[in-house]
């Protein structure tokens, strides 16, 4: 068990055989003096998230591999310079290229004025458009307000002229029926009261006759 535990980290610290073969192939096709981003060193294959730290290590590795590169100041190059080598021109070639570039610029006709008046015209055109839109919005709001007022006025008039008249008539009829019932109940009560009085008088007369 102890031997296996000691052998495991050794196996993990060594790269895979397939990776070593791939590195050997990359080393065989490398060109001296140029950095094309090939993998020329066998490293341990570990999962990493990348980011600034991995990019910095990669740049340091490329800078280390680029030591002694001819034509580079200090003998060191960055990762970007290694991927995209700069094209260098002499002073005469640079002047010739600038001369050709300036000669190919098309000649512009017309005066060399400013767009101040045009800008002011566009500005005031936008201002007038904004104000006209705002005025139109106020008008539409006024029309909507008047429509709502008219709707309430029409509903009120309809209620007073049509619905309220019928409802008032129904209320009067209902009140008449209630009064009739009340009067009928009053008559019945009076009749019962008269009958009770007559009965009490008859009983008194009978008692007197007996005496």
Backbone as CSV, one residue per row, in Angstrom:
resi,resn,N_x,N_y,N_z,CA_x,CA_y,CA_z,C_x,C_y,C_z
1,UNK,0.825,-1.204,0.000,0.000,0.000,0.000,0.857,1.251,0.000
2,UNK,1.963,1.226,0.804,2.836,2.388,0.872,3.535,2.625,-0.449
3,UNK,3.952,1.522,-1.126,4.638,1.683,-2.412,3.700,2.277,-3.453
4,UNK,2.430,1.842,-3.422,1.482,2.380,-4.393,1.239,3.868,-4.154
5,UNK,1.136,4.263,-2.910,0.911,5.675,-2.594,2.103,6.529,-3.002
6,UNK,3.323,5.970,-2.911,4.496,6.725,-3.321,4.599,6.802,-4.836
7,UNK,4.080,5.784,-5.537,4.201,5.767,-6.998,3.148,6.648,-7.657
8,UNK,2.019,6.868,-6.993,0.937,7.636,-7.625,1.333,9.070,-7.949
9,UNK,1.933,9.840,-7.025,2.303,11.213,-7.377,3.354,11.279,-8.458
10,UNK,4.220,10.263,-8.538,5.215,10.268,-9.609,4.540,10.138,-10.964
11,UNK,3.543,9.238,-11.031,2.837,9.078,-12.299,2.035,10.331,-12.648
12,UNK,1.499,11.007,-11.638,0.709,12.203,-11.919,1.588,13.371,-12.362
13,UNK,2.859,13.432,-11.898,3.729,14.552,-12.240,4.332,14.405,-13.637
14,UNK,4.219,13.246,-14.247,4.737,13.041,-15.587,3.619,13.190,-16.603
15,UNK,3.899,13.781,-17.766,2.866,13.909,-18.796,2.527,12.563,-19.415
16,UNK,1.389,12.530,-20.108,0.989,11.305,-20.773,1.897,11.028,-21.962
17,UNK,1.937,9.772,-22.334,2.797,9.373,-23.451,2.324,10.011,-24.755
18,UNK,1.013,10.078,-24.929,0.463,10.687,-26.148,0.839,12.169,-26.230
19,UNK,0.827,12.829,-25.092,1.209,14.230,-25.078,2.703,14.412,-25.397
20,UNK,3.527,13.505,-24.884,4.959,13.582,-25.193,5.209,13.398,-26.679
21,UNK,4.492,12.461,-27.290,4.648,12.251,-28.729,4.224,13.491,-29.511
22,UNK,3.135,14.116,-29.062,2.668,15.337,-29.747,3.689,16.466,-29.615
23,UNK,4.319,16.591,-28.455,5.336,17.620,-28.249,6.556,17.350,-29.133
24,UNK,6.954,16.103,-29.252,8.089,15.758,-30.118,7.795,16.119,-31.568
25,UNK,6.550,15.871,-31.996,6.188,16.224,-33.375,6.222,17.737,-33.575
26,UNK,5.718,18.495,-32.606,5.746,19.950,-32.705,7.181,20.474,-32.729
27,UNK,8.066,19.841,-31.953,9.469,20.261,-31.955,10.140,19.969,-33.295
28,UNK,9.696,18.931,-33.950,10.322,18.578,-35.232,9.937,19.538,-36.348
29,UNK,8.803,20.209,-36.229,8.361,21.093,-37.313,8.565,22.559,-36.977
30,UNK,9.181,22.859,-35.821,9.431,24.258,-35.475,10.516,24.844,-36.358
31,UNK,10.395,26.179,-36.563,11.369,26.915,-37.359,12.102,27.849,-36.418
32,UNK,13.402,27.841,-36.460,14.185,28.685,-35.565,14.017,30.151,-35.935
33,UNK,13.872,30.996,-34.933,13.709,32.430,-35.149,12.277,32.878,-35.215
34,UNK,11.294,31.961,-35.196,9.884,32.312,-35.278,9.126,31.584,-34.171
35,UNK,8.180,32.311,-33.573,7.326,31.736,-32.556,5.907,31.675,-33.103
36,UNK,5.425,30.483,-33.335,4.093,30.284,-33.928,3.073,29.778,-32.924
37,UNK,3.433,29.785,-31.648,2.491,29.338,-30.626,2.395,27.843,-30.492
38,UNK,3.377,27.089,-30.988,3.345,25.642,-30.889,3.743,25.196,-29.488
39,UNK,3.278,24.029,-29.117,3.618,23.436,-27.827,4.908,22.644,-27.997
40,UNK,5.999,23.174,-27.455,7.310,22.534,-27.633,7.868,21.988,-26.339
41,UNK,7.152,22.104,-25.229,7.610,21.558,-23.952,6.510,20.702,-23.370
42,UNK,6.901,19.538,-22.874,5.951,18.615,-22.264,5.630,19.080,-20.861
43,UNK,4.371,19.317,-20.615,3.924,19.765,-19.297,2.911,18.781,-18.741
44,UNK,2.683,18.880,-17.443,1.689,18.016,-16.803,0.305,18.487,-17.211
45,UNK,-0.522,17.568,-17.657,-1.859,17.919,-18.127,-2.792,18.039,-16.926
46,UNK,-3.024,19.251,-16.518,-3.936,19.523,-15.413,-5.023,20.479,-15.891
47,UNK,-6.194,20.306,-15.339,-7.297,21.198,-15.678,-7.091,22.547,-14.991
48,UNK,-7.246,23.607,-15.739,-7.109,24.959,-15.177,-8.169,25.852,-15.779
49,UNK,-8.575,26.849,-15.020,-9.621,27.763,-15.466,-9.105,28.818,-16.425
50,UNK,-7.769,29.017,-16.459,-7.233,30.049,-17.340,-7.334,31.413,-16.699
51,UNK,-7.400,32.443,-17.519,-7.505,33.791,-17.004,-6.174,34.512,-17.046
52,UNK,-6.042,35.553,-16.220,-4.847,36.393,-16.241,-3.585,35.610,-15.874
53,UNK,-3.723,34.746,-14.864,-2.549,34.031,-14.397,-2.003,33.096,-15.479
54,UNK,-2.896,32.344,-16.125,-2.456,31.431,-17.177,-1.885,32.209,-18.363
55,UNK,-2.515,33.344,-18.714,-2.010,34.145,-19.833,-0.634,34.731,-19.512
56,UNK,-0.446,35.157,-18.255,0.849,35.714,-17.870,1.946,34.644,-17.922
57,UNK,1.597,33.432,-17.453,2.578,32.354,-17.527,2.940,32.031,-18.971
58,UNK,1.924,32.060,-19.834,2.172,31.783,-21.248,3.084,32.847,-21.847
59,UNK,2.856,34.107,-21.517,3.706,35.183,-22.024,5.131,35.054,-21.507
60,UNK,5.252,34.678,-20.233,6.602,34.504,-19.690,7.320,33.356,-20.371
61,UNK,6.561,32.304,-20.669,7.190,31.166,-21.349,7.635,31.545,-22.752
62,UNK,6.773,32.290,-23.464,7.155,32.724,-24.812,8.317,33.693,-24.776
63,UNK,8.319,34.577,-23.755,9.445,35.498,-23.627,10.734,34.755,-23.316
64,UNK,10.652,33.717,-22.504,11.845,32.932,-22.186,12.352,32.188,-23.409
65,UNK,11.390,31.641,-24.197,11.803,30.926,-25.401,12.325,31.866,-26.467
66,UNK,11.930,33.145,-26.408,12.360,34.099,-27.421,13.641,34.808,-27.092
67,UNK,14.359,34.402,-26.033,15.625,35.043,-25.690,16.646,34.785,-26.790
68,UNK,17.357,35.835,-27.116,18.371,35.704,-28.155,17.817,35.767,-29.559
69,UNK,16.538,36.172,-29.722,15.952,36.282,-31.056,16.572,37.456,-31.782
70,UNK,17.086,37.248,-32.964,17.741,38.351,-33.667,16.735,39.402,-34.112
71,UNK,17.155,40.660,-34.082,16.306,41.764,-34.539,15.366,42.281,-33.492
72,UNK,15.428,41.787,-32.256,14.526,42.227,-31.185,15.372,42.868,-30.115
73,UNK,14.976,44.074,-29.657,15.747,44.784,-28.639,15.679,44.040,-27.331
74,UNK,16.856,43.803,-26.729,16.903,43.100,-25.463,16.783,41.605,-25.590
75,UNK,16.480,41.114,-26.810,16.369,39.684,-27.025,15.125,39.056,-26.456
76,UNK,14.058,39.863,-26.059,12.828,39.333,-25.497,11.646,39.854,-26.297
77,UNK,10.633,39.013,-26.465,9.413,39.392,-27.177,8.217,38.999,-26.340
78,UNK,7.112,39.708,-26.540,5.893,39.401,-25.812,5.096,38.349,-26.575
79,UNK,4.016,37.904,-25.934,3.188,36.882,-26.577,2.517,37.410,-27.825
80,UNK,2.082,38.662,-27.791,1.421,39.245,-28.967,2.406,39.412,-30.108
81,UNK,3.613,39.894,-29.773,4.625,40.058,-30.814,5.052,38.722,-31.389
82,UNK,5.016,37.678,-30.558,5.374,36.362,-31.070,4.335,35.840,-32.039
83,UNK,3.052,36.122,-31.767,1.996,35.660,-32.664,1.916,36.502,-33.929
84,UNK,2.105,37.808,-33.794,1.996,38.722,-34.928,3.295,39.519,-35.043
85,UNK,4.279,39.018,-35.727,5.543,39.756,-35.853,5.348,41.045,-36.629
86,UNK,6.037,42.105,-36.202,5.893,43.422,-36.809,6.630,43.483,-38.146
87,UNK,6.025,44.194,-39.100,6.667,44.436,-40.397,7.403,45.770,-40.291
88,UNK,8.705,45.753,-40.491,9.521,46.951,-40.307,9.923,47.495,-41.679
89,UNK,9.781,48.820,-41.831,10.166,49.505,-43.059,11.289,50.486,-42.733
90,UNK,12.084,50.743,-43.744,13.144,51.739,-43.589,12.556,53.148,-43.689
91,UNK,13.369,54.153,-43.427,12.883,55.538,-43.479,12.456,55.915,-44.883
92,UNK,13.230,55.500,-45.904,12.876,55.829,-47.292,11.571,55.152,-47.692
93,UNK,11.417,53.886,-47.300,10.172,53.187,-47.636,8.979,53.824,-46.940
94,UNK,9.151,54.260,-45.698,8.058,54.920,-44.987,7.658,56.227,-45.654
95,UNK,8.644,57.013,-46.062,8.333,58.268,-46.754,7.626,58.006,-48.068
96,UNK,8.052,56.986,-48.786,7.409,56.661,-50.063,5.956,56.231,-49.855
97,UNK,5.722,55.413,-48.827,4.353,54.971,-48.546,3.466,56.147,-48.131
98,UNK,3.979,57.062,-47.308,3.197,58.244,-46.914,2.893,59.127,-48.112
99,UNK,3.861,59.260,-49.021,3.653,60.072,-50.214,2.554,59.487,-51.084
100,UNK,2.570,58.168,-51.258,1.527,57.511,-52.057,0.166,57.660,-51.392
101,UNK,0.129,57.540,-50.060,-1.142,57.644,-49.353,-1.736,59.038,-49.476
102,UNK,-0.906,60.083,-49.342,-1.409,61.455,-49.466,-1.837,61.773,-50.890
103,UNK,-1.154,61.191,-51.878,-1.523,61.458,-53.271,-2.847,60.808,-53.643
104,UNK,-3.183,59.712,-52.988,-4.444,59.022,-53.307,-5.662,59.630,-52.620
105,UNK,-5.469,60.610,-51.734,-6.621,61.263,-51.100,-7.369,62.060,-52.155
106,UNK,-8.682,61.841,-52.345,-9.420,62.566,-53.378,-9.538,64.055,-53.054
107,UNK,-9.553,64.851,-54.107,-9.676,66.305,-53.955,-11.137,66.651,-53.688
108,UNK,-11.368,67.478,-52.693,-12.723,67.850,-52.334,-13.073,69.183,-52.980
109,UNK,-14.217,69.193,-53.678,-14.677,70.420,-54.320,-15.558,71.222,-53.364
110,UNK,-15.750,72.483,-53.693,-16.636,73.333,-52.899,-15.878,74.110,-51.842
111,UNK,-16.614,74.986,-51.183,-16.008,75.845,-50.167,-15.764,75.066,-48.882
112,UNK,-14.926,75.629,-48.050,-14.629,75.048,-46.752,-15.361,75.844,-45.672
113,UNK,-16.652,75.601,-45.577,-17.444,76.307,-44.582,-17.775,75.401,-43.403
114,UNK,-18.590,75.922,-42.513,-19.020,75.150,-41.346,-20.502,74.808,-41.498
115,UNK,-20.954,73.863,-40.695,-22.355,73.428,-40.737,-23.166,74.096,-39.630
116,UNK,-22.723,75.270,-39.189,-23.408,75.925,-38.079,-24.842,76.275,-38.451
117,UNK,-25.033,76.881,-39.622,-26.391,77.263,-40.030,-27.279,76.036,-40.218
118,UNK,-26.710,74.991,-40.806,-27.503,73.777,-41.011,-27.874,73.143,-39.671
119,UNK,-26.942,73.158,-38.728,-27.229,72.609,-37.408,-28.325,73.415,-36.706
120,UNK,-28.242,74.756,-36.818,-29.285,75.583,-36.202,-30.653,75.326,-36.835
121,UNK,-30.642,75.151,-38.154,-31.901,74.872,-38.852,-32.501,73.547,-38.383
122,UNK,-31.666,72.527,-38.287,-32.155,71.226,-37.818,-32.616,71.306,-36.361
123,UNK,-31.891,72.089,-35.574,-32.242,72.207,-34.157,-33.616,72.837,-33.983
124,UNK,-33.851,73.969,-34.661,-35.136,74.645,-34.514,-36.268,73.856,-35.167
125,UNK,-35.930,73.074,-36.170,-36.943,72.204,-36.760,-37.409,71.160,-35.749
126,UNK,-36.459,70.599,-35.002,-36.816,69.639,-33.959,-37.618,70.307,-32.848
127,UNK,-37.227,71.547,-32.486,-37.949,72.262,-31.428,-39.399,72.502,-31.832
128,UNK,-39.607,72.961,-33.093,-40.971,73.189,-33.569,-41.776,71.894,-33.609
129,UNK,-41.127,70.821,-33.998,-41.826,69.524,-34.052,-42.231,69.090,-32.647
130,UNK,-41.356,69.254,-31.671,-41.681,68.860,-30.296,-42.838,69.688,-29.757
131,UNK,-42.814,71.002,-30.035,-43.880,71.866,-29.532,-45.210,71.571,-30.209
132,UNK,-45.179,71.295,-31.509,-46.425,70.959,-32.206,-46.996,69.641,-31.701
133,UNK,-46.123,68.677,-31.423,-46.604,67.399,-30.871,-47.223,67.610,-29.496
134,UNK,-46.591,68.473,-28.693,-47.127,68.734,-27.358,-48.496,69.425,-27.443
135,UNK,-48.628,70.363,-28.384,-49.918,71.036,-28.564,-50.990,70.047,-29.012
136,UNK,-50.623,69.139,-29.901,-51.583,68.123,-30.358,-51.998,67.220,-29.197
137,UNK,-51.071,66.890,-28.338,-51.399,66.073,-27.170,-52.365,66.802,-26.229
138,UNK,-52.150,68.108,-26.050,-53.075,68.878,-25.213,-54.475,68.903,-25.822
139,UNK,-54.556,69.066,-27.144,-55.862,69.068,-27.809,-56.568,67.732,-27.648
140,UNK,-55.827,66.638,-27.848,-56.435,65.321,-27.703,-56.904,65.081,-26.273
141,UNK,-56.115,65.556,-25.293,-56.535,65.419,-23.892,-57.810,66.218,-23.632
142,UNK,-57.906,67.427,-24.228,-59.117,68.243,-24.068,-60.325,67.540,-24.676
143,UNK,-60.153,66.952,-25.880,-61.273,66.245,-26.522,-61.724,65.049,-25.685
144,UNK,-60.769,64.318,-25.116,-61.145,63.178,-24.277,-61.883,63.637,-23.024
145,UNK,-61.438,64.757,-22.439,-62.101,65.281,-21.249,-63.535,65.704,-21.568
146,UNK,-63.737,66.371,-22.709,-65.071,66.807,-23.097,-65.986,65.622,-23.405
147,UNK,-65.428,64.575,-24.001,-66.236,63.380,-24.262,-66.712,62.754,-22.957
148,UNK,-65.830,62.712,-21.981,-66.229,62.153,-20.690,-67.300,63.006,-20.018
149,UNK,-67.163,64.320,-20.109,-68.196,65.206,-19.539,-69.538,65.004,-20.244
150,UNK,-69.493,64.910,-21.570,-70.728,64.718,-22.335,-71.388,63.396,-21.968
151,UNK,-70.559,62.368,-21.769,-71.101,61.061,-21.390,-71.825,61.156,-20.041
152,UNK,-71.214,61.838,-19.060,-71.855,61.975,-17.759,-73.126,62.820,-17.851
153,UNK,-73.077,63.889,-18.666,-74.263,64.736,-18.799,-75.412,63.981,-19.462
154,UNK,-75.101,63.197,-20.502,-76.153,62.423,-21.183,-76.755,61.375,-20.263
155,UNK,-75.889,60.701,-19.482,-76.419,59.695,-18.560,-77.305,60.329,-17.488
156,UNK,-76.917,61.516,-17.010,-77.727,62.216,-16.006,-79.080,62.646,-16.585
157,UNK,-79.051,63.168,-17.809,-80.302,63.584,-18.450,-81.225,62.401,-18.704
158,UNK,-80.635,61.284,-19.138,-81.444,60.086,-19.360,-82.066,59.604,-18.048
159,UNK,-81.276,59.661,-16.988,-81.797,59.238,-15.682,-82.947,60.125,-15.226
160,UNK,-82.832,61.446,-15.430,-83.869,62.370,-14.979,-85.120,62.294,-15.836
161,UNK,-84.984,62.127,-17.162,-86.127,62.204,-18.075,-86.834,60.874,-18.271
162,UNK,-86.112,59.756,-18.188,-86.713,58.461,-18.540,-86.738,57.532,-17.332
163,UNK,-85.590,57.195,-16.839,-85.521,56.160,-15.800,-86.114,56.667,-14.488
164,UNK,-85.812,57.917,-14.125,-86.286,58.435,-12.839,-87.806,58.601,-12.828
165,UNK,-88.409,58.955,-13.975,-89.878,59.138,-14.027,-90.573,57.821,-13.761
166,UNK,-90.120,56.765,-14.423,-90.732,55.454,-14.215,-90.525,54.977,-12.778
167,UNK,-89.346,55.198,-12.277,-89.066,54.764,-10.909,-89.917,55.542,-9.899
168,UNK,-90.102,56.831,-10.159,-90.936,57.640,-9.268,-92.386,57.172,-9.304
169,UNK,-92.870,56.821,-10.485,-94.246,56.327,-10.608,-94.420,55.006,-9.864
170,UNK,-93.418,54.138,-9.989,-93.492,52.856,-9.268,-93.477,53.085,-7.757
171,UNK,-92.675,54.043,-7.314,-92.626,54.343,-5.883,-93.964,54.876,-5.366
172,UNK,-94.623,55.739,-6.177,-95.923,56.277,-5.762,-96.970,55.173,-5.664
173,UNK,-96.965,54.277,-6.641,-97.928,53.165,-6.601,-97.683,52.283,-5.386
174,UNK,-96.392,52.048,-5.094,-96.082,51.221,-3.921,-96.524,51.922,-2.626
175,UNK,-96.349,53.222,-2.558,-96.787,53.962,-1.377,-98.318,53.926,-1.230
176,UNK,-99.043,53.993,-2.371,-100.513,53.927,-2.323,-100.967,52.585,-1.794
177,UNK,-100.312,51.514,-2.256,-100.706,50.191,-1.769,-100.440,50.060,-0.266
178,UNK,-99.334,50.638,0.185,-99.050,50.596,1.626,-100.101,51.372,2.422
179,UNK,-100.524,52.555,1.904,-101.549,53.330,2.595,-102.877,52.585,2.643
180,UNK,-103.210,51.916,1.523,-104.463,51.153,1.505,-104.434,50.034,2.537
181,UNK,-103.295,49.350,2.597,-103.187,48.292,3.600,-103.305,48.866,5.022
182,UNK,-102.677,49.999,5.210,-102.736,50.620,6.542,-104.169,51.028,6.907
183,UNK,-104.895,51.587,5.914,-106.275,51.983,6.171,-107.142,50.766,6.436
184,UNK,-106.906,49.697,5.680,-107.684,48.469,5.918,-107.429,47.917,7.300
185,UNK,-106.162,47.914,7.709,-105.857,47.436,9.055,-106.511,48.320,10.114
186,UNK,-106.585,49.627,9.868,-107.232,50.541,10.827,-108.709,50.239,10.966
187,UNK,-109.382,49.952,9.843,-110.808,49.641,9.898,-111.057,48.362,10.673
188,UNK,-110.219,47.351,10.436,-110.402,46.077,11.137,-110.209,46.264,12.645
189,UNK,-109.219,47.064,12.985,-108.971,47.308,14.408,-110.160,48.041,15.058
190,UNK,-110.726,49.012,14.332,-111.872,49.746,14.873,-113.076,48.825,15.048
191,UNK,-113.324,47.962,14.074,-114.459,47.035,14.170,-114.291,46.110,15.364
192,UNK,-113.083,45.601,15.536,-112.847,44.705,16.682,-113.046,45.445,18.005
193,UNK,-112.598,46.698,18.033,-112.756,47.473,19.263,-114.248,47.700,19.568
194,UNK,-115.058,48.000,18.529,-116.504,48.217,18.722,-117.186,46.945,19.196
195,UNK,-116.818,45.822,18.615,-117.425,44.557,19.032,-117.111,44.269,20.497
196,UNK,-115.885,44.549,20.895,-115.499,44.300,22.288,-116.291,45.208,23.245
197,UNK,-116.496,46.467,22.858,-117.259,47.390,23.693,-118.724,46.935,23.814
198,UNK,-119.300,46.522,22.669,-120.701,46.068,22.695,-120.855,44.822,23.563
199,UNK,-119.907,43.951,23.465,-119.990,42.725,24.271,-119.892,43.031,25.755
200,UNK,-119.055,43.954,26.126,-118.914,44.300,27.541,-120.193,44.970,28.070
201,UNK,-120.885,45.775,27.248,-122.135,46.436,27.660,-123.231,45.410,27.893
202,UNK,-123.343,44.421,26.986,-124.350,43.375,27.123,-124.131,42.569,28.408
203,UNK,-122.882,42.279,28.720,-122.588,41.507,29.927,-122.996,42.302,31.175
204,UNK,-122.797,43.596,31.162,-123.169,44.416,32.306,-124.706,44.419,32.502
205,UNK,-125.434,44.531,31.347,-126.880,44.554,31.434,-127.410,43.242,31.982
206,UNK,-126.837,42.122,31.577,-127.272,40.813,32.081,-127.033,40.716,33.591
207,UNK,-125.937,41.205,34.022,-125.646,41.120,35.449,-126.638,41.981,36.273
208,UNK,-127.025,43.156,35.751,-127.981,43.995,36.431,-129.366,43.349,36.519
209,UNK,-129.753,42.709,35.397,-131.048,42.042,35.375,-131.091,40.908,36.384
210,UNK,-130.031,40.195,36.557,-129.987,39.109,37.515,-130.153,39.613,38.953
211,UNK,-129.598,40.746,39.216,-129.703,41.312,40.568,-131.141,41.740,40.819
